[in-house]
Amino acid sequence: MSTTFDELIVRPLLHSLSSCQDNNAFYIEGRFYSYRDMAEAISKIRAVIKNIPEVNVGLVANDDIETYASIFALWLEGKCYVPLHPEQPIQRCLDIVSQVGMNYILDSSETSRYNDIQVIMTRRLSFDKLHLEYVGNFSDDDLAYILFTSGSTGKPKGVPLCRGNVAGFVDAFHAMDIKLDSNDHCLQMFDLTFDLSVQSYLIPLLIGACVYTVSPKRIKYEAVFELLDEQNLTFALMVPSVIHYLRPYMDEIDAPSMRYSLFCGEALPLDDTECWSRCIPNARIDNVYGPTENTIYCTDYIFKREGENKESNGVLTIGKSMKGTQTIIVDDKNEILPANEKGELCLAGVQLTPGYWNNPDKNQEAFFLKDGTRFYRTGDICTMDSDGDILYFGRKDSQVKIQGFRIELSEIECVARKFYDNRIAVVAIPLYDNNRNCTIQLVVESTDRASAYTLDSYLKEYLPPYMIPQRIHFMERFPLNVNNKIDRKKITTLL
């Protein structure tokens, strides 16, 4: 079987659009949309974008049928979408527009925030006729999407994924032996700026199933609870924090319809998993793992309802490589370590990004060749046991995860320093509770406590909500270590 983007994504999608027209494709904000609705939305958008010369097109990442249709309209025209969060600071979004050099944005909002760029208001477009023909002639090396994650310089860094990367993921997903069909009810709880959204909307549409989305206005775990109760979800990819927050309500949850429950984006506590397993008695539970740079996820472990599960410090193993991915654990010299020795997890294979967007320094730092194979350094400290299962122990650098989003602490520090005109030292400290849930504390080397309120307001102008520190602390002097560097460990103990 061919593993190209056309064979694994385009052809199945077009089959769903033509053969499942009366099926529900989406459930958004309490309303169902059929595959006919989806086909018409794709067609009206294609009619407008087909003559756009640019390949990389901005997409305001709303939760509506026009936004999802825009993704597929762009792909059918051989173009790449660059999601722009509708609620994140406009300065951050404009920086992304500038980095990519975009001249067009697709926007389903009532009004647009973008003034000095050509905006196509997709909700205002009129449907004329179906336009589902596909010429092809596109390469699997062409880009499918570019996601921007937290960057250590204070600027978001772009991770481009090509059509071949997405096809590699879909091929690996099929090899997981997850059997879905057009009757499945599939959860999509992620912002489109987060790569787990791609699996959540794409896989169901390839088989004619229905995607149940969670509005960004809703508290995630509450919305998931409602969908479980009212819509008989059968397939769900979630971040582990959802079931952590659902723990107080688990006595009320009985979801026998759930067949597959996957977790990704954060460490998955074994205790939470065991409790959750009793709420979904008929489901297979998988812990999957993967950075944005390796297209959604690339390792998998199936939770055992009977018998012992592999874990480290109460966190479930992330399992073994999926099809098409190679995993190694290396030391600081890129030498492969023997079983059960801690080192950095590195990835290679068909899902690996071609490299960061216009960032040669970061590419040189993050990628390396070993025996002719190009590997990516994940920054995750892991071991691999004799069975090939990978155990996760934490981050190597200052990057942390909150609600599944990867955050560079240095980006928060960079913005905070700018508030003080770079005159005052600041450090962002991650604090973890017993379940490894993370909160950020910002510590300022100053006694000017009166600045806390204006600093908090300033941070909210430039950073998304999940990056805002939970609390701001002030210290007259930061402790230093033996190398005269700020002693972050000591500061942590003083909080």
Secondary structure in CASP SS format (residue, H / E / C, confidence):
PFRMAT SS
TARGET T0000
AUTHOR 0000-0000-0000
METHOD secondary structure of the structure
MODEL  1
M C 1.00
S C 1.00
T C 1.00
T C 1.00
F H 1.00
D H 1.00
E H 1.00
L H 1.00
I H 1.00
V H 1.00
R H 1.00
P H 1.00
L H 1.00
L H 1.00
H H 1.00
S H 1.00
L H 1.00
S H 1.00
S H 1.00
C C 1.00
Q C 1.00
D C 1.00
N C 1.00
N E 1.00
A E 1.00
F E 1.00
Y E 1.00
I E 1.00
E C 1.00
G C 1.00
R E 1.00
F E 1.00
Y E 1.00
S E 1.00
Y H 1.00
R H 1.00
D H 1.00
M H 1.00
A H 1.00
E H 1.00
A H 1.00
I H 1.00
S H 1.00
K H 1.00
I H 1.00
R H 1.00
A H 1.00
V H 1.00
I H 1.00
K C 1.00
N C 1.00
I C 1.00
P C 1.00
E C 1.00
V C 1.00
N E 1.00
V E 1.00
G E 1.00
L E 1.00
V E 1.00
A C 1.00
N C 1.00
D C 1.00
D C 1.00
I H 1.00
E H 1.00
T H 1.00
Y H 1.00
A H 1.00
S H 1.00
I H 1.00
F H 1.00
A H 1.00
L H 1.00
W H 1.00
L H 1.00
E C 1.00
G C 1.00
K C 1.00
C E 1.00
Y E 1.00
V E 1.00
P E 1.00
L E 1.00
H C 1.00
P C 1.00
E C 1.00
Q C 1.00
P C 1.00
I H 1.00
Q H 1.00
R H 1.00
C H 1.00
L H 1.00
D H 1.00
I H 1.00
V H 1.00
S H 1.00
Q H 1.00
V H 1.00
G C 1.00
M C 1.00
N C 1.00
Y E 1.00
I E 1.00
L E 1.00
D E 1.00
S C 1.00
S C 1.00
E C 1.00
T C 1.00
S C 1.00
R C 1.00
Y C 1.00
N C 1.00
D C 1.00
I C 1.00
Q E 1.00
V E 1.00
I E 1.00
M E 1.00
T H 1.00
R H 1.00
R H 1.00
L C 1.00
S C 1.00
F C 1.00
D C 1.00
K C 1.00
L C 1.00
H C 1.00
L C 1.00
E C 1.00
Y C 1.00
V C 1.00
G C 1.00
N C 1.00
F C 1.00
S C 1.00
D C 1.00
D C 1.00
D C 1.00
L E 1.00
A E 1.00
Y E 1.00
I E 1.00
L E 1.00
F E 1.00
T E 1.00
S C 1.00
G C 1.00
S C 1.00
T C 1.00
G C 1.00
K C 1.00
P C 1.00
K E 1.00
G E 1.00
V E 1.00
P E 1.00
L E 1.00
C E 1.00
R H 1.00
G H 1.00
N H 1.00
V H 1.00
A H 1.00
G H 1.00
F H 1.00
V H 1.00
D H 1.00
A H 1.00
F H 1.00
H H 1.00
A C 1.00
M C 1.00
D C 1.00
I C 1.00
K C 1.00
L C 1.00
D C 1.00
S C 1.00
N C 1.00
D C 1.00
H E 1.00
C E 1.00
L E 1.00
Q E 1.00
M C 1.00
F C 1.00
D C 1.00
L C 1.00
T C 1.00
F C 1.00
D C 1.00
L H 1.00
S H 1.00
V H 1.00
Q H 1.00
S H 1.00
Y H 1.00
L H 1.00
I H 1.00
P H 1.00
L H 1.00
L H 1.00
I C 1.00
G C 1.00
A C 1.00
C E 1.00
V E 1.00
Y E 1.00
T E 1.00
V C 1.00
S C 1.00
P C 1.00
K C 1.00
R C 1.00
I C 1.00
K H 1.00
Y H 1.00
E H 1.00
A H 1.00
V H 1.00
F H 1.00
E H 1.00
L H 1.00
L H 1.00
D H 1.00
E H 1.00
Q H 1.00
N C 1.00
L C 1.00
T C 1.00
F E 1.00
A E 1.00
L E 1.00
M E 1.00
V C 1.00
P H 1.00
S H 1.00
V H 1.00
I H 1.00
H H 1.00
Y H 1.00
L H 1.00
R H 1.00
P H 1.00
Y H 1.00
M H 1.00
D H 1.00
E H 1.00
I C 1.00
D C 1.00
A C 1.00
P C 1.00
S C 1.00
M C 1.00
R C 1.00
Y E 1.00
S E 1.00
L E 1.00
F E 1.00
C C 1.00
G C 1.00
E C 1.00
A C 1.00
L C 1.00
P E 1.00
L H 1.00
D H 1.00
D H 1.00
T H 1.00
E H 1.00
C H 1.00
W H 1.00
S H 1.00
R H 1.00
C H 1.00
I C 1.00
P C 1.00
N C 1.00
A C 1.00
R E 1.00
I E 1.00
D E 1.00
N E 1.00
V E 1.00
Y E 1.00
G C 1.00
P C 1.00
T H 1.00
E H 1.00
N H 1.00
T C 1.00
I C 1.00
Y C 1.00
C C 1.00
T E 1.00
D E 1.00
Y E 1.00
I E 1.00
F C 1.00
K C 1.00
R C 1.00
E C 1.00
G C 1.00
E C 1.00
N C 1.00
K C 1.00
E E 1.00
S E 1.00
N C 1.00
G C 1.00
V E 1.00
L E 1.00
T C 1.00
I C 1.00
G E 1.00
K E 1.00
S E 1.00
M C 1.00
K C 1.00
G C 1.00
T E 1.00
Q E 1.00
T E 1.00
I E 1.00
I E 1.00
V E 1.00
D C 1.00
D C 1.00
K C 1.00
N C 1.00
E C 1.00
I E 1.00
L C 1.00
P C 1.00
A C 1.00
N C 1.00
E C 1.00
K C 1.00
G E 1.00
E E 1.00
L E 1.00
C E 1.00
L E 1.00
A E 1.00
G E 1.00
V C 1.00
Q C 1.00
L C 1.00
T C 1.00
P C 1.00
G C 1.00
Y C 1.00
W C 1.00
N C 1.00
N C 1.00
P H 1.00
D H 1.00
K H 1.00
N H 1.00
Q H 1.00
E H 1.00
A H 1.00
F E 1.00
F E 1.00
L E 1.00
K E 1.00
D C 1.00
G C 1.00
T E 1.00
R E 1.00
F E 1.00
Y E 1.00
R E 1.00
T E 1.00
G E 1.00
D E 1.00
I E 1.00
C E 1.00
T E 1.00
M E 1.00
D C 1.00
S C 1.00
D C 1.00
G C 1.00
D C 1.00
I E 1.00
L E 1.00
Y E 1.00
F E 1.00
G E 1.00
R E 1.00
K C 1.00
D C 1.00
S C 1.00
Q E 1.00
V E 1.00
K E 1.00
I E 1.00
Q C 1.00
G C 1.00
F E 1.00
R E 1.00
I E 1.00
E E 1.00
L H 1.00
S H 1.00
E H 1.00
I H 1.00
E H 1.00
C H 1.00
V H 1.00
A H 1.00
R H 1.00
K H 1.00
F H 1.00
Y C 1.00
D C 1.00
N C 1.00
R C 1.00
I C 1.00
A C 1.00
V E 1.00
V E 1.00
A E 1.00
I E 1.00
P E 1.00
L E 1.00
Y E 1.00
D C 1.00
N C 1.00
N C 1.00
R C 1.00
N C 1.00
C E 1.00
T E 1.00
I E 1.00
Q E 1.00
L E 1.00
V E 1.00
V E 1.00
E E 1.00
S C 1.00
T C 1.00
D C 1.00
R H 1.00
A H 1.00
S H 1.00
A H 1.00
Y H 1.00
T H 1.00
L H 1.00
D H 1.00
S H 1.00
Y H 1.00
L H 1.00
K H 1.00
E H 1.00
Y H 1.00
L C 1.00
P C 1.00
P H 1.00
Y H 1.00
M H 1.00
I C 1.00
P C 1.00
Q C 1.00
R E 1.00
I E 1.00
H E 1.00
F E 1.00
M E 1.00
E C 1.00
R C 1.00
F C 1.00
P C 1.00
L E 1.00
N C 1.00
V C 1.00
N C 1.00
N C 1.00
K C 1.00
I E 1.00
D C 1.00
R H 1.00
K H 1.00
K H 1.00
I H 1.00
T H 1.00
T H 1.00
L H 1.00
L C 1.00
END
